[in-house]
Amino acid sequence: EAQVTQNPRYLITVTGKKLTVTCSQNMNHEYMSWYRQDPGLGLRQIYYSMNVEVTDKGDVPEGYKVSRKEKRNFPLILESPSPNQTSLYFCASRRGRSYEQYFGPGTRLTVT
Amino acid sequence: GNSVTQMEGPVTLSEEAFLTINCTYTATGYPSLFWYVQYPGEGLQLLLKATKADDKGSNKGFEATYRKETTSFHLEKGSVQVSDSAVYFCALSDRDGGSNYKLTFGKGTLLTVNP
């Protein structure tokens, strides 16, 4: 089954404790992206990757890092999480310049 | 930059009622337009799309027409069901001046359909 998976689905952590949210897709898509969803703001892009070893900032990259060492994986790293990063995070992938993005199920992160 | 404005709701309807969720956009290029749906506890799913002016996207009884003259992409359904209860996002995809065909989303509209 073609899908985007994310882990963990739920995470509660404390300020400053480094964490990684994993994202994996099995569709051999070149393009992958991270979004955060906040009430009243919709979804905003954090980082994206056009292919292996090619990443760039989206609209709200502050406080986040990413890496793309393999085509299927695109982890989101929070080196020192803060409460304002409490949000619902979605990973997405897309084949080349096709129109449809496939979204993962989301990771709900709470930073206390 | 690009932006999407949609009716924020929440919208509450009775089963078999007519649904309209308004969406307008601002874009510098020639965007593709989408409606995504998010069911409770799930990720976003593409509901329908339109890639050029006057295109009509349709799926599961939902329709939306790409209107360049009014920069709109309103979502409609003639008879909603309880199972249509979800959050609906209008979005556009356009190059951001580089190689990123990112999605720009509206804030979402919560639809609740009562039996």
Boltz contact constraints between the chains, C-beta under 6 A:
constraints:
  - contact:
      token1: [A, 40]
      token2: [B, 107]
      max_distance: 6.0
  - contact:
      token1: [A, 42]
      token2: [B, 105]
      max_distance: 6.0
  - contact:
      token1: [A, 42]
      token2: [B, 106]
      max_distance: 6.0
  - contact:
      token1: [A, 42]
      token2: [B, 107]
      max_distance: 6.0
  - contact:
      token1: [A, 42]
      token2: [B, 108]
      max_distance: 6.0
  - contact:
      token1: [A, 43]
      token2: [B, 105]
      max_distance: 6.0
  - contact:
      token1: [A, 45]
      token2: [B, 102]
      max_distance: 6.0
  - contact:
      token1: [A, 48]
      token2: [B, 100]
      max_distance: 6.0
  - contact:
      token1: [A, 50]
      token2: [B, 99]
      max_distance: 6.0
  - contact:
      token1: [A, 99]
      token2: [B, 32]
      max_distance: 6.0
  - contact:
      token1: [A, 99]
      token2: [B, 49]
      max_distance: 6.0
  - contact:
      token1: [A, 100]
      token2: [B, 46]
      max_distance: 6.0
  - contact:
      token1: [A, 103]
      token2: [B, 43]
      max_distance: 6.0
  - contact:
      token1: [A, 103]
      token2: [B, 44]
      max_distance: 6.0
  - contact:
      token1: [A, 104]
      token2: [B, 43]
      max_distance: 6.0
  - contact:
      token1: [A, 105]
      token2: [B, 43]
      max_distance: 6.0
  - contact:
      token1: [A, 106]
      token2: [B, 43]
      max_distance: 6.0
